[in-house]
Amino acid sequence: MKFTYMAKRKPKVFVDSGAFTAMTRGKTISLDRYIRFLKRHKDQIDFYSVLDDINDPEKTLKNQKIMEDAGLKPIPCFHYGEDPKYLVQYLAQYDYVSIGGMVPITTTALRWWLDFIFANFICDSQGIPKTKIHAFGMTTLSLITRYPWFSVDSSRWLAIGRFGSIFIPKLRNGNYTYQENPIQVNLSARSKTTWEESIHIDRLPEEIRNSAIKYIEGHGFKLGKSELKSVPNNYQLGENEVWINKETGEVEKIIEIGLSNDYKQRDSFNSIFFKALEKSIPEWPWPFKPIKLKSFLQGGLKE
């Protein structure tokens, strides 16, 4: 698994076509413009995906051929629920294949489906993957660590940082574990409310709060300190002040820079969790050996 978040070495750059985001927003991506973009930035890009169509595997395959005819080498994409014949074709022709369409699917359904395709198509009789597999939009740790992915991606960790939260790994027998979902702790002075699974650090039980602070400081970070105040709409910001909401006259004054008031520091801090997760996973390729299933149906499985 190749995580490159906040690495000191030059990171590998993997370009996603943006097809899924465009689809959810009702927009269309021009294949010609995508091809021109990739060619213009070819020296800065290491890997890039085909311009896929989550609803039409034949369109995805057609785009693959068009891009190849244009002199490019896109990574093909197979989607959740598609006929496995497309996956078989990609596995036979390419040494790097991506899997998409998984974002809206429940973890339980994904596990059944991924067990089926890894056991029956991707891995050999010893459970070793026959080619490199990339997972688009993969955020669930139990699925990241269950399968021998070569790489995965997700923007969720950035979203969490933007909303003021960080990852704190759980303690098991005195050691931090990185293969379980971490505690999501909100540090922002702007809000004491939660965001999804996050809980504000001031609301943690004292023992857990002290443990979280110890972990933060042990990695060379500070919580930071801010003061909030209400001001008139025509207020002129002073030194180290930023608007929270100009319409309501809310201002944050940064007393000490730290995780609570600097999203860049939160990004850097959260990358520590993923780099530790990477180290906790066996070097690729490693074997996957579930019970081999005979068939997968949309409504369930038959053995």
Residue pairs with C-beta under 8 A, 6 or more apart in sequence:
1 144
1 149
1 150
1 151
1 152
1 278
1 281
1 284
2 12
2 150
2 151
2 278
3 271
3 274
3 275
3 277
3 278
4 11
4 12
5 11
5 157
5 267
5 270
5 271
5 274
5 275
6 267
6 268
6 271
7 275
12 46
12 47
13 44
13 45
13 46
13 47
14 46
14 47
14 48
14 49
14 134
14 151
14 153
15 38
15 45
15 47
15 48
15 49
16 49
16 136
16 153
17 29
17 34
17 48
17 49
17 50
17 51
17 52
18 29
19 29
19 51
19 52
19 53
19 54
20 54
20 100
20 101
20 103
20 136
20 137
22 28
22 29
23 54
23 55
29 51
31 51
31 63
31 66
31 67
34 51
35 66
35 67
35 70
35 72
38 45
38 48
38 72
39 70
39 71
39 72
47 75
47 96
48 72
48 74
48 75
49 74
49 75
49 77
49 98
49 136
50 60
50 63
50 64
50 67
50 74
50 75
50 76
50 77
51 60
51 63
51 67
51 74
52 60
52 63
52 77
52 79
52 100
53 59
53 60
53 63
54 79
54 100
54 101
57 78
57 79
57 82
57 83
57 86
60 76
60 77
60 79
60 86
61 76
61 86
61 89
64 74
64 76
67 74
68 74
75 94
75 96
75 97
75 98
75 134
76 90
76 93
76 94
76 97
76 98
77 97
77 98
77 99
77 100
77 136
78 86
78 87
78 90
78 97
78 98
78 99
78 100
79 99
79 100
79 101
80 99
80 100
80 101
80 102
80 105
80 110
80 113
81 101
81 113
81 298
82 101
84 117
84 120
84 121
87 97
87 117
87 121
87 122
88 121
90 97
91 97
91 121
91 122
91 130
91 131
94 131
95 131
95 132
96 131
96 132
96 133
96 134
96 150
97 131
97 132
97 133
97 134
98 133
98 134
98 135
98 136
99 117
99 133
99 134
99 135
99 136
100 136
100 137
101 136
102 110
102 135
102 136
102 137
102 138
103 136
103 137
105 113
107 140
107 142
107 143
110 140
110 143
111 142
111 143
111 146
112 296
112 300
112 301
113 296
114 143
114 146
114 147
115 290
115 291
115 293
116 293
116 296
116 301
117 296
118 129
118 147
118 148
118 288
118 290
119 127
119 288
119 290
119 291
119 292
119 293
120 292
120 293
122 129
122 130
122 131
122 133
123 129
123 130
123 148
123 287
123 288
124 130
126 287
126 289
127 287
127 288
127 289
128 148
128 285
128 286
128 287
129 148
129 150
129 284
129 285
129 288
132 150
132 151
132 284
133 147
133 148
133 149
133 150
134 149
134 150
134 151
134 152
134 153
135 143
135 144
135 147
135 149
135 151
135 152
135 153
136 153
137 153
137 154
138 144
138 149
138 152
138 153
138 154
139 154
139 156
141 179
141 180
141 181
141 277
142 181
144 152
144 277
145 179
145 277
145 281
146 288
147 288
148 282
148 284
148 285
148 286
148 287
148 288
149 284
150 284
150 285
157 167
157 270
157 271
157 274
158 267
160 166
160 167
160 184
160 195
160 196
160 198
160 270
161 263
161 266
161 267
161 270
162 263
163 186
163 188
163 195
163 198
164 186
164 187
164 188
164 190
164 191
164 195
164 198
164 260
164 263
164 266
165 184
165 185
165 186
165 187
165 188
165 195
165 198
165 266
166 184
166 185
166 187
166 216
166 259
166 266
166 269
166 270
167 182
167 183
167 184
167 185
167 269
167 270
167 273
168 182
168 183
168 184
168 185
168 211
168 212
168 215
168 216
169 176
169 177
169 178
169 180
169 182
169 183
169 215
169 273
169 276
170 176
170 177
170 180
170 181
170 182
170 183
171 177
171 211
172 180
176 215
176 276
178 273
178 276
178 277
178 279
178 280
179 277
179 280
179 281
182 273
183 199
183 208
183 212
184 195
184 196
184 197
184 198
184 199
185 198
185 199
185 200
185 201
185 204
185 212
186 193
186 194
186 195
186 198
186 199
186 200
186 201
187 200
187 201
187 223
187 224
187 259
187 260
187 266
188 200
188 260
188 261
189 225
189 226
189 227
189 228
189 252
189 260
189 261
190 226
190 228
190 244
190 252
191 200
192 200
192 202
192 203
193 200
194 200
201 209
201 212
201 213
201 223
202 209
204 212
213 223
216 222
216 223
216 259
216 269
219 269
219 272
221 258
221 259
221 265
221 269
222 256
222 257
222 258
222 259
223 258
223 259
223 260
224 254
224 255
224 256
224 257
224 258
224 259
224 260
224 261
224 262
224 265
225 254
225 255
225 256
225 258
225 260
225 261
226 252
226 253
226 254
226 255
226 260
226 261
227 252
227 253
227 255
228 244
228 250
228 251
228 252
228 253
229 250
229 251
229 253
230 248
230 249
230 250
230 251
231 249
231 250
231 251
232 249
233 246
233 247
233 249
235 249
235 251
237 243
237 251
238 253
240 253
240 254
240 255
241 251
241 252
241 253
241 254
242 251
242 252
242 254
243 250
243 251
243 252
244 250
244 251
244 252
252 261
254 261
257 265
258 265
259 265
259 266
259 269
291 303
293 301
293 302
293 303
294 302
294 303
295 301
295 302
